[in-house]
Amino acid sequence: MPPSSSPSRVEAESAPRAHLPRAALSGLAASGFLCIVTETLPAGLLPQIAAGLRISEAMAGQLVAVYALGSLLAAIPLTSLTQGLPRRSVLLATIVCFVVGNTLTAWAGSVAVILVARFVAGCAAGLAWGILAGYARSIVRPDQTGPAMALAMVGVPLALSLGVPLGTFLGGLVGWRGSFLILSALSIALIGWIIAKVPDAPGRAADARSSLRQVIATPGVAPILLVILTWMTAHNILYTYIAPFAMAAGARTDLVLLTFGVSSLAGIWVVGRLVDRMLRVLVLLAIGSFAAVAFLLTIAGEQGVAVYVAAAIWGLGFGGAGAMMQTASADAADAAGDGVDLAQAMVTTAWNLAIAAGGALGGTLLTTGRTSLLPPAVAALALIAFLIALAARRFAFPPGPRTPPPAAISGRQV
């Protein structure tokens, strides 16, 4: 059970005017930021890593791939195995893995050791993503879960827009090994913040844990996962290869990413304000606007101005994507039982599959044609995602205000 100072659902509901626990949610957001930055940091340091380890840049790029593989393989099994453990202890264990993984990456002289360290850190990230949404929901009132998850997920677009540029910047200052040591230091600081500011929450009792089969069979979960696969595959086709696409249009990649990042922050703010009242509308607007962006780039992608405009609209819709998808999946899983964490682990798995699929498909399109082939593929996938979300009206993305599930209203911890 959580310590006496930790807020429970019942205590939260007895204080209807209580504000969001921003310090605690910021700790969860920082954990998500650390997950993504640890994954993407090598992408901005490939030449330095390759030179330092005397390997090719292609081999250095496997530091990113093996991390994603760890997240993909570990998210569901580790989340399932740790369902009964206190949430803060599990989260702290993942951060400790980041400290160890990044420190080994910084000091090891063997590529094999570094790859193992990266894989372990990736496994930890998969577990962290599996518990963050449920953890955020467990420390707020039922009517605050949407804004809480939007705040807890703010680290994702920040890391996606800053991860690679941050790696390049740090590499120029302290070298690639120093960059990973800085991440280790930040991880240690985050451990202190979590201990001081993030209340604990209990794991699930053995008789309250849902099985993987039960969760995937829950109405609404499968359509949400399909939306993530198609939408995020489309996103990653364009995001992974934004540099060659922007260059072909005469746009500056750094400014395109900056536009995307700033717009993503605005998207997070909008979602945090509106997700409890109009989740379905926000999802359809986000995916529909992305499809429109892809169509715009299909007909005007060779013009730099169109790329900047597209990045702004694209970022606005993508900024709250994590919060929207995790809110929807948690609501669907929670309505039928205690399957929130496993549902979030499935979201993590689907997201990582989409990253891999987007990178592979985009690379194939580039090698068989030109950058002009990317937007039509993105538009087609985004349209499929939109149609799935449009059809999933009853359980996945219901209209109207979100209604806290009966179990949450009765005072159960999520």
Buried (B, 14 or more C-beta within 10 A) or exposed (E): EBEEEBBBBEEBBEEEEBEBBEEBBBBBBBBBBBBBBBBBBBBBBBEBBBEBBEBEEEBBBBBBBBBBBBBBBBBBBBBBEBBEBBBBEBBBBBBBBBBBBBBBBBBBEEBEEBBBBBBBBBBBBBBBBBBBBBBBBBBBBBBBBBBBBBBBBBBBBBBBBBBBBBBBEBBEEEBBBEBBBBBBEBBBEBBEBBEEBBBBBBBBEEEEBBEBEBBBEBEBBBBBBBBBBBBBBBBBBBBBBBBBBBEBBEBBBEBBBBBBBBBBBBBBBBBBBBBBEBBBEBBBBBBBBBBBBBBBBBEBBBBBEBBBBBBBBBBBBBBBBBBBBBBBBBBBBBBBBBBBBBBBBBBBBBBBBBBBBBBBBBEEBBEEEEBBBBBBBBBBBBBBBBBBBBEBEEBBBBEEEBBBBEBBEEBBBB
